Amino acid sequence: MTRAHPYAVSDGQVNDDALDAFLAAGDAALSSFVRSHTDPDRALAGFGTTAGPPRTTPAAASTDEVELSADDLRLLAQIATGVTADIAARRLRLSARTLRRRLRVICARLGVNTPIEAVVWAARRQLI
Amino acid sequence: MGEDYADFVNEQYVPVVRFLMRMGASLADAEDSAQHMALQAWRKVRGRQWDQIANPKAWARTVALNHYRGRCRDRREYPTDMIADGPAPGPGHDELVGQAHDLVAVLRLLDPRCRAVIAFDLDDVAGADIAAALDVSPQQVRDLRAKARREMKKHLAEREGIRRD
């Protein structure tokens, strides 16, 4: 621990300003850590799916040209209700594996990383 | 409506991850709970209940915190190193990680309710909303805050003293 600290104390006391400075500095550091490490692919965990290969370029950035089939939209509408992938699969009479594969395909076509982004994409266009 | 939702999640996702890390969550756990929050928010939007949430910022943190606590209970284990690894993003990284570590280490000395009050304070959540989130009275929030700040000051003074000796 050789770092200099901005919250130097006087007379062995730490005042409110010094404490707030310590909190602010630590929190700013935590913020930049989170921003630089947050991995959107992890968001897939909530759906019990695994991430596809990382995209190197936003290939489908012009997503307005992408069209999803009625089946795809039904699938996204199910996911949007917040149920797990397994329950959504049952409702759509698909196997869970098929559903996850189709979700990955949809995400790839839209050029997004996570199902929730695909849901947002569809919702923004009022498709679901 | 979908657009409001997207804006809300875009705006709140990273701050909620940070909020949970103040509470001692690992990055991965914090992200899982933030994602859970995003899903719950979507359910509210779909159920046309979104407008009933008085303070979305406080709501987001409360939902994520409850999810995280539930997980800790289920696992009966707590992460030991919240900022374990990950690629170093460049110059100054060690310094940043050190400062973040210092903050989390000091917060960890507090009892969980004191820690939660400080974590909410850092996001400027109002006292009444903190009280609701923690299921305590506004007066208790003030007491917890005072206790937390007293303990943190004491700890920092001690640490500073040790460094000087």
Interface residues (C-beta under 8 A of the other chain):
Chain A: M1 R3 H5 Y7 A8 V9 G12 Q13 V14 N15 D16 A18 L19 F22 L23 A25 G26 D27 A28 A29 L30 S31 S32 F33 V34 R35 S36 H37 T38 D39 R42 A43 A45 G46 A80 T81 G82 I116 V119 V120 A122 A123 R124 Q126
Chain B: M1 G2 E3 Y5 A6 V9 Y13 V14 V17 R18 M21 R22 L27 A28 A30 E31 D32 Q35 H36 A38 L39 Q40 W42 R43 R46 I83 G86 P87 P89 E95 L96 V97 G98 Q99 A100 D102 L103 V104 V106 I118 L122 R149 M152 K153 K154 L156 A157 E160 G161 R163
